[in-house]
Amino acid sequence: MQKRKALSTDEAFLLSENIFQHFIDYFKPISGQKVHVFIPIEKFKEFDTQLFITYFLSRNIRVFVPKIVDTKLISVEIFKETKFELNHWDISEPVSNEDSEVLDFNYVITPLLYCDKKGNRVGYGKGFYDGFFENLSSETKKIGVNYFNPDENIDDVWENDIPLDYLVTPTDVLSFFNNGLE
């Protein structure tokens, strides 16, 4: 979090552009696919996912974003005209509470604070994404995005934690199959 907060706005934007380009070049998303992508928390200098959302919507790739309803993360499909509001955590969410109930996404682009070399991720401690991951199709690619490459292992992995399949950074796309980097 400290390393991320130390980035200037321009640095964060340039790193976000590099991450976005690595994602597009590696995964080559196409029309008709379904992508679930988080909306960033600006005060935490999270990765700018608007780059993804604009790209996907302009290419007829279906876009879904998270919304917390009660204590559950639901997935709301969005369109160019979708209306958003800030929730009590200052996260922009669609006004709609209609859960798409889609579970067979092609990609789920996931927020994180840190990801280690085995795909274990540290989030914000609420467990929303682990609960969300449990129900997804086994074909869905769970992808973290981070400004920094992993350099330390996470020691306190819980048995219910679900690792990522990939991590996209400004310099690499890392795969975590077989519980380690491929």
C-alpha positions in Angstrom: 0.0 0.0 0.0 2.8 2.4 0.9 4.6 1.7 -2.4 1.4 2.4 -4.3 0.6 5.6 -2.4 4.2 6.9 -3.2 3.4 6.8 -6.9 2.6 10.1 -8.6 -0.7 10.3 -10.5 1.3 10.3 -13.8 3.3 7.3 -12.7 0.2 5.4 -11.7 -1.5 6.2 -15.0 1.6 5.1 -17.1 1.9 1.9 -15.2 -1.9 1.3 -15.6 -1.5 1.8 -19.4 1.4 -0.8 -19.5 -0.7 -3.3 -17.5 -3.7 -2.8 -19.8 -1.5 -3.3 -22.9 0.1 -6.5 -21.4 -3.4 -7.8 -20.7 -4.7 -7.1 -24.2 -1.6 -8.5 -25.9 -1.5 -11.7 -23.8 -5.3 -12.6 -23.5 -6.6 -11.0 -26.8 -10.2 -10.6 -25.6 -12.8 -10.8 -28.3 -16.4 -9.7 -29.0 -19.0 -11.7 -27.0 -16.6 -12.6 -24.2 -17.6 -11.8 -20.6 -15.3 -9.9 -18.3 -15.8 -9.0 -14.6 -13.7 -6.0 -13.7 -13.4 -4.1 -10.4 -13.9 -0.3 -10.1 -10.8 1.2 -8.4 -10.7 2.9 -5.1 -9.1 6.1 -6.1 -7.9 7.1 -2.6 -5.9 3.8 -2.5 -4.4 4.5 -6.0 -5.7 1.3 -7.4 -5.1 0.4 -11.0 -7.2 2.4 -13.4 -9.7 -0.1 -14.8 -11.5 2.5 -16.9 -9.0 1.6 -19.6 -10.4 -1.9 -19.7 -14.0 -0.9 -19.4 -13.8 1.6 -22.3 -12.0 -0.9 -24.5 -14.3 -3.8 -23.7 -17.5 -1.8 -24.2 -16.2 -0.4 -27.5 -15.6 -4.0 -28.8 -18.9 -5.6 -27.7 -17.2 -7.5 -24.9 -19.7 -7.8 -22.1 -18.6 -6.0 -18.9 -19.7 -6.8 -15.4 -18.6 -5.0 -12.2 -18.9 -5.9 -8.5 -21.4 -4.5 -6.1 -21.7 -5.4 -2.5 -25.4 -6.1 -1.5 -25.8 -7.0 2.2 -22.6 -9.1 2.7 -22.3 -10.6 -0.7 -20.5 -9.5 -3.9 -22.8 -9.6 -6.8 -21.9 -9.1 -10.5 -23.9 -6.3 -12.3 -23.6 -6.0 -16.1 -22.9 -2.5 -17.2 -23.3 -0.6 -20.4 -22.2 2.9 -21.7 -25.3 4.4 -20.2 -25.2 2.7 -16.8 -25.6 5.1 -13.8 -23.1 4.8 -10.9 -23.1 6.1 -7.3 -20.6 6.0 -4.4 -21.1 3.4 -1.7 -20.2 3.9 2.0 -16.5 2.9 1.2 -16.4 5.6 -1.5 -16.3 2.9 -4.3 -18.3 3.7 -7.4 -21.0 1.1 -8.0 -23.9 0.7 -10.4 -27.2 2.0 -9.1 -28.8 -1.3 -10.1 -28.8 -4.2 -7.6 -29.7 -6.7 -10.3 -27.3 -9.7 -10.0 -26.4 -11.0 -13.5 -25.9 -14.4 -11.9 -23.3 -15.0 -14.6 -20.7 -17.6 -13.4 -18.9 -18.4 -16.6 -16.8 -15.3 -17.2 -13.9 -15.5 -19.5 -11.9 -13.3 -17.2 -12.3 -11.8 -13.7 -9.9 -8.9 -13.2 -9.3 -8.7 -9.5 -8.1 -6.0 -7.1 -5.3 -6.7 -4.7 -2.8 -5.2 -2.4 -0.2 -7.8 -3.1 0.2 -11.2 -4.9 3.0 -13.7 -4.3 4.8 -16.0 -6.7 2.1 -18.7 -6.1 -0.9 -16.6 -7.0 -1.9 -16.0 -3.3 -3.3 -12.5 -3.0 -3.8 -10.1 -0.2 -6.9 -8.0 -0.5 -8.6 -5.7 2.0 -9.6 -8.5 4.4 -13.3 -8.7 3.7 -13.2 -12.1 1.8 -15.6 -10.9 -0.9 -13.5 -12.2 -3.8 -12.8 -15.6 -2.3 -16.6 -16.1 -1.8 -17.1 -14.9 -5.4 -14.4 -17.2 -6.8 -15.9 -20.3 -5.1 -18.9 -20.2 -7.5 -17.2 -19.4 -10.8 -16.8 -21.8 -13.6 -13.5 -23.7 -13.5 -12.7 -22.2 -17.0 -12.8 -18.6 -15.7 -9.4 -17.0 -15.6 -8.8 -15.1 -12.3 -6.4 -12.3 -13.0 -4.8 -9.9 -10.6 -3.4 -6.6 -11.7 -0.6 -4.9 -9.8 2.0 -2.1 -10.3 4.7 -4.4 -8.7 6.0 -7.9 -9.4 5.9 -10.4 -6.5 9.1 -10.7 -4.4 7.9 -12.2 -1.1 5.7 -15.2 -0.3 2.5 -14.8 1.7 2.8 -17.0 4.8 -0.6 -16.7 6.3 -2.7 -18.3 3.6 -6.1 -19.4 4.8 -7.6 -22.7 3.6 -10.5 -20.9 2.0 -8.2 -18.5 0.0 -8.5 -19.1 -3.7 -5.3 -18.2 -5.6 -5.2 -16.2 -8.8 -4.4 -17.9 -12.2 -2.4 -14.9 -13.5 -0.9 -11.6 -12.4 -0.5 -8.7 -14.9 2.1 -6.1 -14.0 3.6 -3.3 -16.1 6.4 -5.6 -17.2 5.0 -9.2 -17.2 2.1 -11.6 -17.3 2.7 -14.2 -14.7 1.0 -17.6 -14.7 0.4 -19.5 -11.4 -0.6 -22.9 -12.6 0.8 -25.9 -10.7 1.1 -23.6 -7.6 4.0 -21.7 -8.9 5.2 -19.6 -11.7 5.2 -21.2 -15.2 
